[in-house]
Amino acid sequence: MPRILITGAAGFLGSHLCDRFIKEGYDVVGMDNLITGDLKNIEHLFKLKEFEFYHHDVSKFVHVSGRLDYILHFASPASPIDYLKIPIQTLKVGSLGTHNCLGLAKDKKARILVASTSEVYGDPMVHPQKEDYWGNVNPVGPRGVYDEAKRFQEAITMAYHTYHGLETRIVRIFNTYGPRMRLNDGRVLPAFIGQALRGEDLTVFGDGSQTRSFCFVDDLVEGIYRLLLSDYAYPVNIGNPDEITIKEFGEEIIKLTGTKQKLIYKPLPKDDPKQRQPNIDLAKKLLGWEPKVSRAEGLKITYDYFKNLPPEELHKSAHRFD
């Protein structure tokens, strides 16, 4: 059985990746320091002989005994409320953590896929965003700790590929949603659903004309799986190009939840991207991949998940960021 290390294993995306690779017949080594991850996301895996877990911070030296065939590096805070609260750790996991994982991949002769993000495009001046666009990023703004960590991550990954001949893959992930998101992580989708479930008005920043494109987690995981097994070393966008304004999205959530709240408006945060939509032509051509789950279908699954959370989870508050 092939053996794979997944960092950030207890997080939203990492836990779904653990599920997928176990389903595909892999032995999975999960690693997480639990700074934003939650063991509840992977507790169902602990009884399986195919799964083992290391409680470890990848920003420190990483050692995994035995053979490794693949590494997925997904350890990183991923929502603004997290990386604004722990900016140094965010920069370290993107730089030192990536360096450590690349070194481990080199030592084990393993193929490594690193999780980058659409945030490398910043507040884009090109729409939709294509892989050859270099971005419009403020390195010293509030989002810079995350954006630049990911940009450095891509650069050092390519350096290991070109200098050491390491087999590397880079996925640029666009807004993704689904079960196991934290209701209080500050991102727009769980924030809207949480507000609706608590009977609060839904907070829109700016005039709501800024856009996002939401990809259901199962579609994203399929794209990552195909990219890992491909022979392409350069960045690939994985996301859903079905673009919607934040105002329209809030109205969809109100309709979905059957609540009577209204939208309220607050000032737009600094450097908030005005547009976000992936160009996925490369993923279609290279991987034969495109999203299958409609937003209506994915939102219903996600809403049902949040609706069944314990009351104490529902009433944890968070600052909102988009």
RAVEN-V594079 format. One record per residue. N is the residue number from 1. PSI is psi in whole degrees, -180 to 180 (none if undefined). OMEGA is omega in degrees with one decimal (none if undefined). D_LAST is the distance of its C-alpha to the last C-alpha in Angstrom with 1 decimal. Layout:
n=N psi=PSI omega=OMEGA d_last=D_LAST
n=N psi=PSI omega=OMEGA d_last=D_LAST
//
This chain:
n=1 psi=133 omega=175.7 d_last=40.5
n=2 psi=150 omega=-177.5 d_last=38.0
n=3 psi=132 omega=-174.3 d_last=36.1
n=4 psi=138 omega=172.0 d_last=32.4
n=5 psi=129 omega=176.7 d_last=30.4
n=6 psi=111 omega=175.9 d_last=26.7
n=7 psi=153 omega=-172.7 d_last=24.8
n=8 psi=29 omega=-169.5 d_last=21.8
n=9 psi=-27 omega=-177.4 d_last=23.9
n=10 psi=4 omega=177.6 d_last=22.7
n=11 psi=179 omega=-179.8 d_last=19.0
n=12 psi=-61 omega=-177.9 d_last=17.3
n=13 psi=-43 omega=-177.4 d_last=18.2
n=14 psi=-40 omega=-178.5 d_last=21.3
n=15 psi=-38 omega=177.0 d_last=22.9
n=16 psi=-35 omega=176.9 d_last=22.7
n=17 psi=-39 omega=175.3 d_last=24.3
n=18 psi=-46 omega=178.7 d_last=27.0
n=19 psi=-47 omega=-174.6 d_last=27.8
n=20 psi=-44 omega=-175.8 d_last=28.1
n=21 psi=-31 omega=172.1 d_last=30.3
n=22 psi=-41 omega=177.7 d_last=32.6
n=23 psi=-33 omega=-178.9 d_last=33.0
n=24 psi=1 omega=175.6 d_last=34.0
n=25 psi=19 omega=179.4 d_last=36.7
n=26 psi=152 omega=161.6 d_last=35.3
n=27 psi=128 omega=-173.6 d_last=35.9
n=28 psi=127 omega=170.8 d_last=32.5
n=29 psi=114 omega=176.8 d_last=32.1
n=30 psi=142 omega=178.4 d_last=28.8
n=31 psi=134 omega=-179.3 d_last=27.7
n=32 psi=142 omega=174.0 d_last=25.1
n=33 psi=-1 omega=174.3 d_last=25.2
n=34 psi=23 omega=178.5 d_last=23.1
n=35 psi=-33 omega=171.8 d_last=20.9
n=36 psi=-16 omega=177.7 d_last=17.9
n=37 psi=170 omega=-176.7 d_last=19.9
n=38 psi=126 omega=-179.3 d_last=22.1
n=39 psi=-23 omega=177.8 d_last=25.7
n=40 psi=-27 omega=-178.7 d_last=25.4
n=41 psi=-23 omega=-176.0 d_last=23.6
n=42 psi=7 omega=-176.0 d_last=26.8
n=43 psi=-27 omega=179.1 d_last=29.5
n=44 psi=-14 omega=-177.9 d_last=30.9
n=45 psi=-17 omega=-172.1 d_last=31.7
n=46 psi=-24 omega=180.0 d_last=33.8
n=47 psi=-7 omega=-176.0 d_last=36.9
n=48 psi=137 omega=177.5 d_last=37.0
n=49 psi=-19 omega=-179.1 d_last=39.3
n=50 psi=-3 omega=-174.4 d_last=37.0
n=51 psi=136 omega=170.6 d_last=34.2
n=52 psi=154 omega=-173.6 d_last=34.4
n=53 psi=134 omega=175.0 d_last=31.8
n=54 psi=120 omega=173.7 d_last=31.7
n=55 psi=99 omega=-171.0 d_last=29.9
n=56 psi=148 omega=176.2 d_last=29.3
n=57 psi=117 omega=-176.2 d_last=27.0
n=58 psi=-12 omega=174.8 d_last=27.1
n=59 psi=-17 omega=172.5 d_last=26.8
n=60 psi=169 omega=-177.7 d_last=30.4
n=61 psi=135 omega=-176.9 d_last=33.2
n=62 psi=125 omega=174.2 d_last=32.7
n=63 psi=132 omega=173.1 d_last=35.8
n=64 psi=122 omega=-178.2 d_last=36.2
n=65 psi=152 omega=177.0 d_last=39.8
n=66 psi=-174 omega=-176.6 d_last=41.3
n=67 psi=144 omega=168.4 d_last=40.3
n=68 psi=130 omega=177.9 d_last=36.8
n=69 psi=-32 omega=-176.7 d_last=36.3
n=70 psi=154 omega=172.1 d_last=32.6
n=71 psi=132 omega=169.6 d_last=29.6
n=72 psi=116 omega=-177.8 d_last=25.9
n=73 psi=97 omega=-177.8 d_last=23.9
n=74 psi=10 omega=179.3 d_last=20.6
n=75 psi=117 omega=174.7 d_last=20.6
n=76 psi=140 omega=164.6 d_last=17.5
n=77 psi=142 omega=-173.4 d_last=14.6
n=78 psi=-5 omega=178.2 d_last=11.7
n=79 psi=149 omega=-177.5 d_last=8.6
n=80 psi=-36 omega=-179.6 d_last=7.7
n=81 psi=-31 omega=178.0 d_last=9.6
n=82 psi=-52 omega=-172.5 d_last=12.4
n=83 psi=-15 omega=170.7 d_last=12.9
n=84 psi=-26 omega=178.8 d_last=12.7
n=85 psi=-35 omega=-177.7 d_last=15.3
n=86 psi=64 omega=-174.4 d_last=17.4
n=87 psi=-38 omega=-177.4 d_last=17.1
n=88 psi=-45 omega=178.4 d_last=20.8
n=89 psi=-35 omega=178.7 d_last=20.7
n=90 psi=-45 omega=178.2 d_last=17.8
n=91 psi=-38 omega=-177.8 d_last=19.9
n=92 psi=-40 omega=-178.9 d_last=23.0
n=93 psi=-31 omega=177.4 d_last=21.9
n=94 psi=-27 omega=-177.6 d_last=20.9
n=95 psi=-71 omega=-179.7 d_last=24.2
n=96 psi=-42 omega=-179.6 d_last=26.9
n=97 psi=-43 omega=178.5 d_last=25.6
n=98 psi=-42 omega=177.8 d_last=25.6
n=99 psi=-44 omega=179.4 d_last=29.0
n=100 psi=-42 omega=179.9 d_last=30.4
n=101 psi=-39 omega=177.3 d_last=29.3
n=102 psi=-40 omega=177.1 d_last=30.8
n=103 psi=-41 omega=177.4 d_last=33.9
n=104 psi=-43 omega=179.1 d_last=34.3
n=105 psi=-41 omega=178.6 d_last=33.9
n=106 psi=-45 omega=-179.5 d_last=36.6
n=107 psi=-39 omega=-176.4 d_last=38.9
n=108 psi=-5 omega=-174.1 d_last=38.6
n=109 psi=44 omega=-178.3 d_last=38.7
n=110 psi=153 omega=171.8 d_last=35.6
n=111 psi=136 omega=-177.7 d_last=33.0
n=112 psi=135 omega=172.6 d_last=29.5
n=113 psi=126 omega=178.8 d_last=26.2
n=114 psi=144 omega=-178.8 d_last=23.2
n=115 psi=104 omega=170.6 d_last=19.6
n=116 psi=-165 omega=-169.3 d_last=17.7
n=117 psi=158 omega=173.3 d_last=14.4
n=118 psi=-16 omega=179.3 d_last=13.1
n=119 psi=-14 omega=174.3 d_last=11.6
n=120 psi=-19 omega=176.9 d_last=15.3
n=121 psi=-11 omega=179.4 d_last=15.1
n=122 psi=-142 omega=174.2 d_last=12.8
n=123 psi=93 omega=-161.8 d_last=12.3
n=124 psi=146 omega=174.4 d_last=15.0
n=125 psi=4 omega=176.2 d_last=18.2
n=126 psi=137 omega=-175.9 d_last=19.4
n=127 psi=131 omega=-9.6 d_last=18.3
n=128 psi=170 omega=-174.8 d_last=18.2
n=129 psi=128 omega=-179.3 d_last=17.8
n=130 psi=156 omega=-173.1 d_last=21.0
n=131 psi=-26 omega=-178.5 d_last=22.2
n=132 psi=4 omega=174.3 d_last=24.4
n=133 psi=131 omega=-173.0 d_last=21.8
n=134 psi=-11 omega=172.3 d_last=21.5
n=135 psi=169 omega=-179.8 d_last=18.2
n=136 psi=83 omega=-169.3 d_last=17.2
n=137 psi=137 omega=172.9 d_last=15.9
n=138 psi=107 omega=-173.8 d_last=16.3
n=139 psi=-18 omega=-178.4 d_last=18.1
n=140 psi=9 omega=175.3 d_last=18.3
n=141 psi=177 omega=-176.9 d_last=14.9
n=142 psi=-29 omega=179.5 d_last=12.6
n=143 psi=-6 omega=-174.1 d_last=11.1
n=144 psi=-33 omega=-177.6 d_last=14.7
n=145 psi=-34 omega=179.3 d_last=15.8
n=146 psi=-49 omega=-176.6 d_last=13.8
n=147 psi=-47 omega=-176.2 d_last=14.2
n=148 psi=-30 omega=173.8 d_last=17.9
n=149 psi=-43 omega=-178.8 d_last=18.6
n=150 psi=-36 omega=178.3 d_last=17.9
n=151 psi=-42 omega=175.1 d_last=19.8
n=152 psi=-41 omega=179.9 d_last=22.6
n=153 psi=-45 omega=177.9 d_last=22.6
n=154 psi=-42 omega=-176.3 d_last=23.2
n=155 psi=-45 omega=-178.5 d_last=25.9
n=156 psi=-32 omega=176.6 d_last=27.8
n=157 psi=-44 omega=178.3 d_last=27.7
n=158 psi=-33 omega=178.1 d_last=29.3
n=159 psi=-41 omega=176.6 d_last=31.8
n=160 psi=-34 omega=178.6 d_last=32.9
n=161 psi=-47 omega=-174.8 d_last=33.3
n=162 psi=-38 omega=-175.3 d_last=35.4
n=163 psi=-43 omega=-176.2 d_last=37.3
n=164 psi=-8 omega=-177.0 d_last=38.0
n=165 psi=23 omega=-179.2 d_last=37.8
n=166 psi=141 omega=175.8 d_last=35.3
n=167 psi=110 omega=-176.0 d_last=33.9
n=168 psi=152 omega=175.0 d_last=30.2
n=169 psi=146 omega=179.8 d_last=27.3
n=170 psi=122 omega=176.4 d_last=23.7
n=171 psi=130 omega=173.4 d_last=21.0
n=172 psi=109 omega=-172.2 d_last=17.7
n=173 psi=128 omega=173.9 d_last=15.3
n=174 psi=170 omega=-175.3 d_last=12.7
n=175 psi=123 omega=-177.6 d_last=10.1
n=176 psi=147 omega=-177.2 d_last=12.6
n=177 psi=166 omega=177.8 d_last=13.2
n=178 psi=-179 omega=176.6 d_last=16.4
n=179 psi=148 omega=-179.9 d_last=18.7
n=180 psi=-1 omega=167.4 d_last=18.4
n=181 psi=149 omega=173.6 d_last=14.6
n=182 psi=129 omega=-176.9 d_last=14.4
n=183 psi=-26 omega=-176.5 d_last=13.7
n=184 psi=29 omega=-175.1 d_last=12.6
n=185 psi=-1 omega=173.0 d_last=10.5
n=186 psi=-8 omega=179.3 d_last=7.3
n=187 psi=158 omega=-166.4 d_last=5.4
n=188 psi=-43 omega=-174.2 d_last=5.3
n=189 psi=-55 omega=178.4 d_last=8.8
n=190 psi=-30 omega=178.5 d_last=10.6
n=191 psi=-46 omega=178.3 d_last=9.3
n=192 psi=-47 omega=-178.3 d_last=10.7
n=193 psi=-41 omega=178.4 d_last=13.8
n=194 psi=-44 omega=178.6 d_last=14.4
n=195 psi=-42 omega=179.7 d_last=14.5
n=196 psi=-44 omega=-178.9 d_last=16.7
n=197 psi=-29 omega=178.9 d_last=19.0
n=198 psi=-2 omega=180.0 d_last=19.5
n=199 psi=21 omega=-179.7 d_last=20.4
n=200 psi=156 omega=171.8 d_last=17.7
n=201 psi=152 omega=-176.8 d_last=16.3
n=202 psi=128 omega=-175.8 d_last=12.8
n=203 psi=121 omega=174.8 d_last=10.5
n=204 psi=130 omega=177.3 d_last=9.1
n=205 psi=141 omega=-174.6 d_last=8.0
n=206 psi=-151 omega=179.3 d_last=10.6
n=207 psi=3 omega=178.5 d_last=12.9
n=208 psi=6 omega=-178.8 d_last=10.7
n=209 psi=-13 omega=177.4 d_last=12.4
n=210 psi=149 omega=-172.9 d_last=9.7
n=211 psi=155 omega=170.9 d_last=10.1
n=212 psi=161 omega=178.9 d_last=9.1
n=213 psi=115 omega=-169.4 d_last=12.0
n=214 psi=128 omega=-179.4 d_last=12.3
n=215 psi=131 omega=178.5 d_last=15.3
n=216 psi=144 omega=-170.4 d_last=17.2
n=217 psi=-36 omega=-179.2 d_last=18.1
n=218 psi=-38 omega=177.3 d_last=21.9
n=219 psi=-43 omega=179.4 d_last=21.5
n=220 psi=-46 omega=-178.8 d_last=19.6
n=221 psi=-39 omega=177.2 d_last=22.3
n=222 psi=-43 omega=178.9 d_last=25.0
n=223 psi=-41 omega=178.8 d_last=23.8
n=224 psi=-43 omega=179.1 d_last=23.7
n=225 psi=-46 omega=179.8 d_last=27.2
n=226 psi=-38 omega=-179.6 d_last=28.6
n=227 psi=-42 omega=179.1 d_last=27.3
n=228 psi=-40 omega=-175.9 d_last=28.8
n=229 psi=2 omega=177.0 d_last=32.1
n=230 psi=-178 omega=177.9 d_last=32.1
n=231 psi=31 omega=-174.7 d_last=33.9
n=232 psi=126 omega=-172.4 d_last=31.1
n=233 psi=-12 omega=-174.3 d_last=30.0
n=234 psi=166 omega=-175.9 d_last=27.4
n=235 psi=144 omega=177.3 d_last=23.7
n=236 psi=127 omega=174.3 d_last=22.8
n=237 psi=131 omega=169.9 d_last=19.6
n=238 psi=115 omega=-178.5 d_last=19.1
n=239 psi=177 omega=-179.6 d_last=16.6
n=240 psi=121 omega=-176.9 d_last=17.1
n=241 psi=6 omega=179.2 d_last=17.5
n=242 psi=93 omega=-171.3 d_last=17.3
n=243 psi=144 omega=179.4 d_last=14.7
n=244 psi=147 omega=175.6 d_last=13.4
n=245 psi=157 omega=178.7 d_last=11.8
n=246 psi=-37 omega=177.7 d_last=9.1
n=247 psi=-48 omega=178.7 d_last=12.2
n=248 psi=-36 omega=-179.6 d_last=14.4
n=249 psi=-42 omega=176.3 d_last=12.2
n=250 psi=-40 omega=178.1 d_last=12.3
n=251 psi=-37 omega=175.9 d_last=16.0
n=252 psi=-42 omega=-179.1 d_last=16.5
n=253 psi=-42 omega=177.8 d_last=15.4
n=254 psi=-42 omega=178.7 d_last=17.8
n=255 psi=-43 omega=-179.3 d_last=20.4
n=256 psi=-44 omega=-174.1 d_last=20.0
n=257 psi=-12 omega=179.2 d_last=20.3
n=258 psi=25 omega=-179.1 d_last=23.0
n=259 psi=170 omega=-174.9 d_last=21.8
n=260 psi=11 omega=-177.3 d_last=22.7
n=261 psi=168 omega=175.8 d_last=19.6
n=262 psi=171 omega=174.6 d_last=18.3
n=263 psi=135 omega=172.3 d_last=15.0
n=264 psi=153 omega=-170.4 d_last=14.7
n=265 psi=137 omega=177.3 d_last=13.1
n=266 psi=164 omega=-177.7 d_last=12.0
n=267 psi=148 omega=-179.4 d_last=11.8
n=268 psi=132 omega=177.1 d_last=9.1
n=269 psi=156 omega=179.6 d_last=8.3
n=270 psi=134 omega=176.1 d_last=10.6
n=271 psi=18 omega=176.7 d_last=10.3
n=272 psi=124 omega=-178.4 d_last=7.0
n=273 psi=135 omega=-179.1 d_last=8.4
n=274 psi=-26 omega=-178.4 d_last=10.2
n=275 psi=145 omega=174.8 d_last=11.3
n=276 psi=110 omega=178.8 d_last=11.1
n=277 psi=124 omega=-179.0 d_last=14.3
n=278 psi=142 omega=162.3 d_last=16.7
n=279 psi=118 omega=-174.8 d_last=20.4
n=280 psi=22 omega=179.5 d_last=22.1
n=281 psi=-40 omega=-178.7 d_last=25.7
n=282 psi=-44 omega=179.5 d_last=26.5
n=283 psi=-38 omega=177.6 d_last=25.4
n=284 psi=-47 omega=-175.8 d_last=27.5
n=285 psi=-45 omega=-172.7 d_last=30.5
n=286 psi=-42 omega=-170.4 d_last=30.4
n=287 psi=-8 omega=-173.2 d_last=29.4
n=288 psi=32 omega=-174.2 d_last=30.2
n=289 psi=140 omega=164.5 d_last=26.7
n=290 psi=155 omega=-176.9 d_last=24.4
n=291 psi=146 omega=-177.8 d_last=22.3
n=292 psi=-26 omega=-172.7 d_last=24.4
n=293 psi=121 omega=178.5 d_last=22.4
n=294 psi=158 omega=178.9 d_last=21.2
n=295 psi=-39 omega=179.2 d_last=18.0
n=296 psi=-44 omega=-179.6 d_last=20.2
n=297 psi=-46 omega=-178.8 d_last=22.1
n=298 psi=-39 omega=179.5 d_last=19.2
n=299 psi=-38 omega=179.3 d_last=17.4
n=300 psi=-44 omega=178.4 d_last=20.8
n=301 psi=-43 omega=-177.6 d_last=21.4
n=302 psi=-41 omega=178.4 d_last=18.0
n=303 psi=-42 omega=178.6 d_last=18.6
n=304 psi=-37 omega=177.5 d_last=22.2
n=305 psi=-51 omega=-178.5 d_last=21.1
n=306 psi=-37 omega=-177.4 d_last=18.9
n=307 psi=-27 omega=-176.6 d_last=21.6
n=308 psi=9 omega=176.1 d_last=24.2
n=309 psi=154 omega=175.8 d_last=22.6
n=310 psi=149 omega=-178.1 d_last=24.8
n=311 psi=-36 omega=-178.6 d_last=24.3
n=312 psi=-30 omega=175.6 d_last=23.6
n=313 psi=-41 omega=-177.3 d_last=20.5
n=314 psi=-34 omega=-172.5 d_last=19.3
n=315 psi=8 omega=169.1 d_last=19.8
n=316 psi=126 omega=-177.1 d_last=18.0
n=317 psi=162 omega=178.0 d_last=15.5
n=318 psi=150 omega=169.9 d_last=12.3
n=319 psi=148 omega=-177.8 d_last=10.3
n=320 psi=136 omega=170.2 d_last=6.8
n=321 psi=154 omega=175.2 d_last=3.8
n=322 psi=none omega=none d_last=0.0
//
